[in-house]
Amino acid sequence: MSVRRAIIHQLREEARRLLSERRVDCIIGYETGPRGRVRPAFLYEPAEADRLVWGPECVHNLTTYLHNKKKPRKRGEEPPRIGIVVKPCDSRTLNVLFAERQIERGRVYVIGIACEGVMGRDGQPAAKCRRCTDRVPLVYDLLLGEPPAVEPAPDDWSDLERVAAMAPAERLTFWLREFDRCIRCYACRQVCPGCYCPTCAFERDDGLWVDMGIEIPQKFVFHLGRAFHLAGRCVECDECERVCPMGLPLSLLNRCLVREIEALYGHRAGRAEALTPLLFELGPEGSPI
Amino acid sequence: MRFTTLDRLKAWLDRLAQEVDLVAPCDVDGHVLYRPVSSSEEVLLDYERPELPAKDYLFPATEVLLRIEQRGKDVALEEVLPDRRQVLFGIRPCDAHGLAAIDALFLHQAPPDRYYQHHRERTTLVGMACIRMWEGCFCTSMGGGPTDATYLDVLIRPGPEGFFLQPVTPRGVAVLEGLEVTEPKGEPLPVEEYNPPVPVTPTAKWRAMFEGNIWMRHGERCLSCRICTYVCPTCRCFDVADRVVDIRSGVTRIERIRAWDACTSPNYRRVAGGHNPRPTNWERLRNRFLCKFCYYPEDFGPLGCVGCGRCIVSCPVDIDITEVMRDVAQK
């Protein structure tokens, strides 16, 4: 049996057990839709366990759905307990959400999967996987699969070089051209597990900071503002870039701040259960922090 | 059928670009999009279904409706209705079909939408037939088709050595006047590939399924973004707001704008006081589908879907309108 098939078998067995023993109320994993595309799946009954799949198409970061599971399904009940399938990159989101008191550790049963990398839209290894140093999730209750034989690749920030090499005016032109394609669909915000504010500062109908127009100034402020709000919190799962229907290179913005925060504070979001130092740490007087 | 060559078509496009606002499919950093062009060199003639529909040019994503100027107690209002004529070249039959669906509300209900009507009257639709159905396309199930000329002013069909021209309306005849035709060579390219049909269920059954559990099943993974509504050639919801553009001593300039809105977005249905009658992602998605297949056709006539398939290919979590249609048909 191949590693992948063994993982799928174990995953289904475990899901069946968790649901039939009522250890969890819902399992969030992956299934294959009728078009053959892999997508998020929500299971409530043991009989549904055989829908679960695992493979290099399992690119989605499912932890974003935990925000929809914070409230009880019926008034007076406890919030649901969730079993969730995570890759190593997704597991870093859990550390951020635990630290930010968004999800109680005890309410989540984490099924971690040792990961050889997932595919981008072009069928090639996703950019995040080419620089991945974690082949095993950092948080899990159950680990499926063996640490794969893939050599961890140290992050070389080569993706940022192209933009960093530009003169400021050239860089502005580059970003304005990208933002011009943006349709302000907010898919990047909606998919982001770190974007969970009940009312976003850039929500359009309030119009206090950014009006509802779908034009370059609003898009510019939104994307830069979102990147800053994620500074020290973004785990580089690249979901924002994956879901963008217009192909904006949004991870460049986030990764630029990831590099700054790491250089200043030695902090990389989600490596441990810790808050972003950007808002919570003050350095000694005169220090750059 | 009238026929022209590539060179003549390009010369005609270059002249059109001088005379009117010409919009055509372009390669925008690797994305096929309808964009204003100034020369035929920018125009794609062999292209897939553009990633966004053509509605933006009749119902802009952001449109200034009024300019308001306040000086002390004096308030001046100026309506913004630019008098520009435009030709939308190379739109797909489904895009024109989508505009026909929007017409049912914006033109054929009283009073008509003044702004949409203004643009519509000044727009000529020159379509390009599809030589195949692309991923997700199901136009043939929705009353359209890859070579459907019904809602266009002109349909162009590519051939092996040129283009076949089929004027449909007097406006289409007029726009072709400057285009030199020649002796036809060959036949229009046939449609290479059709996608399997999708069942369309009567509105009453959709309404009866309001309480069904299929909405949670399809909608629980919905991210509540706006992709499906913004890529849709028939979605036409908007919101209106005033924005201050300039404040100087004694003079305040305000613009009243309207911008696209989306029923899938969490705040769309929020009312004064903060109550949201559609608080979950799956309730919002249910509304989107019932609007297309029940509320819109019952209220205004046409279905709110033309089968362009864009929402299917652009949904990041594989929400598939044809899967929902099949589920409803099977219930």
Contacts between the chains, C-beta under 8 A, distances in Angstrom:
chain1	res1	chain2	res2	distance
A	33	B	318	4.7
A	33	B	320	6.5
A	33	B	323	7.0
A	34	B	320	7.1
A	34	B	323	5.6
A	35	B	312	7.8
A	35	B	318	7.0
A	35	B	320	6.3
A	35	B	323	7.9
A	37	B	318	4.7
A	38	B	318	7.7
A	39	B	221	6.3
A	39	B	317	5.5
A	39	B	318	3.7
A	40	B	221	4.2
A	40	B	317	5.7
A	41	B	221	7.5
A	42	B	220	4.9
A	42	B	221	7.0
A	60	B	316	7.9
A	60	B	317	7.0
A	64	B	223	7.6
A	65	B	221	7.4
A	68	B	220	7.9
A	68	B	280	7.7
A	68	B	281	7.0
A	177	B	29	7.3
A	178	B	29	8.0
A	181	B	28	6.5
A	181	B	29	6.8
A	181	B	31	6.7
A	181	B	33	7.8
A	183	B	52	7.2
A	183	B	61	7.1
A	183	B	226	7.8
A	183	B	227	8.0
A	183	B	230	5.1
A	184	B	61	7.9
A	184	B	226	7.5
A	185	B	225	5.3
A	185	B	226	4.1
A	185	B	227	4.7
A	185	B	230	5.3
A	185	B	262	7.8
A	186	B	225	5.4
A	186	B	226	5.9
A	186	B	265	7.1
A	187	B	223	6.5
A	187	B	225	3.7
A	187	B	226	7.4
A	187	B	227	5.3
A	187	B	316	6.2
A	189	B	225	7.8
A	190	B	223	4.1
A	190	B	224	5.5
A	190	B	225	4.2
A	191	B	223	5.3
A	191	B	225	7.2
A	191	B	316	6.4
A	203	B	267	6.1
A	204	B	239	7.6
A	204	B	259	7.5
A	204	B	267	7.9
A	205	B	239	6.6
A	205	B	241	7.9
A	205	B	267	5.3
A	205	B	270	7.6
A	207	B	241	5.8
A	207	B	243	7.2
A	211	B	241	6.4
A	211	B	243	4.4
A	211	B	257	7.4
A	212	B	239	5.9
A	212	B	241	5.3
A	212	B	257	7.1
A	212	B	259	4.6
A	213	B	62	4.3
A	213	B	243	7.2
A	213	B	257	5.7
A	213	B	259	5.5
A	214	B	61	4.1
A	214	B	62	4.9
A	214	B	259	5.5
A	214	B	260	6.4
A	215	B	62	5.4
A	242	B	316	6.7
A	243	B	223	7.4
A	243	B	225	7.3
A	243	B	227	7.8
A	243	B	316	3.7
A	245	B	51	6.9
A	245	B	227	5.3
A	245	B	231	6.7
A	245	B	314	4.6
A	246	B	31	6.5
A	246	B	51	7.7
A	247	B	29	7.4
A	247	B	30	6.8
A	247	B	31	6.4
